[in-house]
C-alpha cells in the first residue's frame, strides 16, 4: 500500500455515489492499511483541507486559497486593515491587473464573517461521525471532574487554570480556546481576555474560496482533548503550535 | 498489567492500542509504533505516578519506558553556599554521593544543568497521542 493508491483515486470520484457512512468507512480502511494512526480526513464536497506539515497524505488534499476574479487579476499581497492596532473589519488587497497595480479595501463585517465561518463549520460537520464524538466525550470525561464535564455537556465549554503560568483557559467545543489573565497580585481577579488559541491536529476545513471554518478534521471534542493535554503537560508547546486570533476578530468567535 | 496508548483519530474518536510488556511480539509492535509516532511528530502525553500528565520527551526501547520531565526534582530547592539564592536541586551538579553545595552558576558553568527526567513504563502507562497540529 503506498501513496499511489491515493493518487489513483482510492477516494471517491463523485460524492453522489457514496453515503457519508461509506466515505468514512473508506477513510478508516485507508488509515488501517497505511498505519496512519491519526486517521485520514474525510473530504467534503466544495471544501478544502489545510493539512499539518509533514502529514503523509498532505498532497492529496489540495487547498485553493483566494479565488481570482479573472485570470488577469493577480493578488500581490493582502493584510487586515488596522486602526490603532485593532482590526476594523476590512482587508486590504494589492492587485495587479493589465500591468497596473492598485490597492483595494474590501469591507469585512465581523458578524457576517463569524456567521459565515459557522456555516462553513456546519458544512464540514457532515464528515463527523456522532459515535466518534461520543467516544471523544468519554475520553474527556476521564480527564475532568464530573461537575466540570457536566458544564461542558450543557454549555459546550469549561475552564482550566494553569498553576505554572497563572493563566486561565476557557476551552470551547468547536471554537478557539480563550486565554484569560488576571493582574499579577491577584491572578483570579479582574480577568481580561489576552487572546484566543486555535489548534487542530492533522487538519481543518476551509471553504473552496479560502475562507476558514472552525471545524477540524477530528470531531470537536477530540480537539478539546488535545488542547487540554497540551495545557496540562506542555503549555509552552501549546503556544508554539497554536494560532493566535485577536479577541475582536471573527475567527475568535467571541 | 497492560498499559494503553490512545491515539486521537479521525472518524473514531480515538484508537486504543494496548501493550503487554510480557509478550515479546506485543513489545516489538509497541516499540515500532511509538518510535514511528515520535519520529512523525506526534505528541505523546502520559500520566505519571503522581497522576500528573507529562509530555513524552523520548522513548527508550531498551527499558521499554517513556522518558518525561521530573517536575518534582525541580520543585526541591537548596540554598547556594556562595550566592545565597534558593535554586532547584537540579542546578547543583552531582558531587560524590550527593550534590555540590554551590550552584552551577557559581561554579562557573556556562550551561545550565539538564532538566531532570524520570521513566514511566510503557506496559503500565496510560498515554494519549496527538497528531501534528495544522494550526487553525
Interface residues (C-beta under 8 A of the other chain):
Chain A: X24 X27 X28 X31 X35 X37 X38 X39 X40 X41 X42 X50 X51 X52 X53 X54 X55 X129 X131 X132 X133 X134 X135 X136 X138 X139 X176 X198 X199 X200 X201 X202 X203 X204 X214 X216 X217 X218 X219 X221 X222 X225 X226 X229 X230 X232 X233 X234 X237 X241 X242 X243
Chain B: X6 X7 X8 X9 X10 X11 X12 X13 X14 X15 X17 X33 X36 X37 X40 X41 X42 X43 X45 X52 X53 X54 X55 X128 X129 X130 X131 X132 X133 X134 X135 X136
